[in-house]
Amino acid sequence: MPKVYFTEEVTGKTVNPYEAVLLSSRESRRLNQARLNAGVPEGEEKVTTVALRRLVDQKISHTYDDNDADSKG
């Protein structure tokens, strides 16, 4: 049975829910592209589950560009 991740578990103290969605989405795309490039078939777990686990385990780092923080929309 696949792991169920709750918002509190994924976001933790370092990432807000919006950032968690963006980070896990980018990580899922990265993992899927690496899998396709290597010619590896899909595994037992979906790439989104792996990406969420990596986010919970804090294996995904994120930084902010100084220009993005100061931009006014």
trRosetta pair geometry for C-beta under 8 A, 3 or more apart (Angstrom, degrees):
i j d omega theta_ij theta_ji phi_ij phi_ji
2 45 6.8 125 -120 -126 97 81
2 46 7.4 6 -120 13 143 99
2 49 5.7 -107 -159 -104 115 149
3 49 6.3 125 49 -159 94 112
3 52 7.9 -164 93 93 113 122
3 53 6.9 79 65 -77 151 107
5 9 5.4 -135 -162 84 76 122
5 10 5.1 74 159 -58 122 108
5 52 4.8 -138 -11 164 162 136
5 53 7.8 -141 -72 -68 131 56
5 56 6.6 -136 -130 -56 124 132
6 9 4.8 88 59 7 78 107
6 10 7.1 -163 88 -5 36 90
7 10 6.0 -64 -145 40 29 104
7 11 5.8 10 169 -7 69 116
7 17 5.8 -12 -155 -104 112 114
7 20 7.7 144 -148 68 68 160
8 11 6.4 -60 -131 44 23 99
8 12 7.9 92 169 -68 51 33
9 12 7.5 8 175 -59 25 73
9 56 5.8 -3 151 -120 89 120
10 15 7.6 -72 137 84 72 123
10 17 7.8 74 89 -118 112 66
10 20 4.9 96 135 -166 111 143
10 24 7.4 -28 -163 -51 129 138
10 52 6.1 -55 -111 -157 116 94
10 55 5.8 26 -157 109 83 124
10 56 5.9 -69 -108 -75 51 88
11 15 5.1 -135 -151 88 61 81
11 16 6.2 10 -150 -151 122 18
11 17 5.4 -48 -81 -72 134 59
11 19 7.9 101 -130 64 87 93
11 20 5.0 -87 -88 -47 72 142
12 15 6.2 55 52 33 91 86
12 56 7.5 146 -44 -135 117 54
12 58 7.5 -18 11 -70 173 103
14 58 7.4 73 35 -114 148 111
15 19 4.5 -132 -163 93 90 119
15 20 4.9 116 131 -66 124 82
15 23 6.6 -61 -143 7 148 147
15 55 7.4 -66 40 -174 163 109
15 62 7.5 82 -98 33 112 141
16 19 5.1 89 54 13 71 104
16 20 7.0 -130 99 -12 34 91
17 20 5.4 -52 -145 32 33 116
17 21 6.7 35 157 -20 65 100
18 21 6.0 -53 -157 30 32 110
18 22 6.7 25 150 -12 64 107
19 22 5.6 -58 -149 41 36 110
19 23 5.9 33 157 -18 71 109
19 62 7.1 161 -177 102 117 169
20 23 5.9 -54 -139 40 27 108
20 24 6.1 21 163 -13 64 110
20 55 6.3 104 -148 171 83 148
21 24 6.3 -60 -142 41 24 103
21 25 6.1 26 157 -22 61 112
22 25 5.7 -59 -147 36 27 113
22 26 6.4 23 158 -15 64 107
23 26 6.0 -56 -147 38 29 107
23 27 6.2 25 156 -16 65 110
23 55 5.8 120 112 -110 120 121
23 60 5.5 126 175 129 117 144
23 62 5.8 -80 -101 -63 121 137
24 27 5.6 -55 -142 41 32 111
24 28 6.1 40 155 -26 65 104
24 48 6.8 59 160 -156 108 73
24 51 4.6 118 -159 131 73 114
24 52 5.3 27 -132 -80 133 65
24 55 5.3 -54 -79 -33 92 148
24 60 8.0 -161 -81 7 52 171
25 28 5.7 -51 -148 32 28 113
25 29 6.6 26 154 -16 62 104
25 51 7.7 125 -49 146 13 157
26 29 5.8 -55 -151 36 32 110
26 30 6.3 33 151 -20 65 107
27 30 5.5 -53 -146 37 33 114
27 31 6.2 32 156 -18 67 107
27 51 3.8 145 99 -140 111 106
27 54 6.0 -158 179 74 152 134
27 55 6.9 -164 18 -53 158 97
27 60 5.5 -68 -77 -102 138 139
28 31 5.9 -56 -145 39 28 108
28 32 6.1 25 157 -16 64 110
28 47 4.8 114 -151 123 76 103
28 48 4.9 10 -110 -91 134 61
28 50 7.8 130 -106 65 69 86
28 51 4.2 -73 -63 -26 73 157
29 32 5.8 -58 -143 40 28 109
29 33 6.2 28 158 -19 65 108
30 33 6.0 -57 -148 36 26 109
30 34 6.4 26 154 -17 63 107
31 34 5.8 -55 -148 37 30 111
31 35 6.3 33 152 -21 64 106
31 47 4.5 171 96 -155 121 112
31 50 5.9 169 -167 91 168 128
31 51 6.1 -141 4 -66 139 95
32 35 5.5 -52 -148 35 32 114
32 36 6.3 31 154 -17 65 106
32 47 4.7 -98 -63 -20 88 177
33 36 5.7 -54 -146 38 32 110
33 37 6.2 32 155 -19 65 107
34 37 5.8 -54 -144 38 29 111
34 38 6.3 20 158 -11 64 111
35 38 6.1 -65 -148 43 26 104
35 40 5.0 -92 -157 65 75 103
35 42 7.4 60 164 -93 147 52
35 47 7.0 -122 -5 -84 144 126
36 39 7.5 34 -180 -73 32 35
40 43 7.8 -3 146 -48 112 92
42 46 7.7 -7 -166 -111 116 53
45 49 4.6 -114 -177 79 105 129
45 50 5.5 119 116 -51 126 90
46 49 4.8 98 60 3 80 101
46 50 7.3 -147 97 -2 44 86
47 50 5.4 -52 -148 39 40 113
47 51 6.1 44 151 -23 69 105
48 51 5.6 -52 -145 36 32 113
48 52 6.4 33 155 -18 64 104
49 52 5.8 -52 -147 36 31 110
49 53 6.4 32 153 -18 64 105
50 53 5.7 -55 -149 36 31 112
50 54 6.4 32 152 -19 65 106
51 54 5.7 -53 -148 36 31 112
51 55 6.5 33 151 -20 64 104
51 60 7.8 43 -164 -58 73 143
52 55 5.5 -53 -150 35 34 113
52 56 6.4 34 152 -18 66 104
53 56 5.7 -52 -147 37 33 111
53 57 6.1 23 156 -9 66 111
54 57 5.8 -60 -140 47 29 105
54 59 4.3 -83 -163 64 82 114
54 60 5.3 86 131 -36 103 100
55 58 7.5 27 178 -79 32 34
55 59 7.6 -82 -61 46 21 74
55 60 5.2 -24 -94 26 63 130
64 68 6.0 -126 -174 71 85 118
64 69 5.5 68 151 -53 129 112
65 68 4.4 85 67 1 95 107
65 69 7.3 -172 87 -9 52 84
66 69 6.0 -57 -151 34 35 110
66 70 6.5 13 160 -3 67 113
67 70 6.3 -72 -148 47 29 98
67 71 6.2 45 156 -47 67 103
68 71 5.8 -41 -143 8 30 118
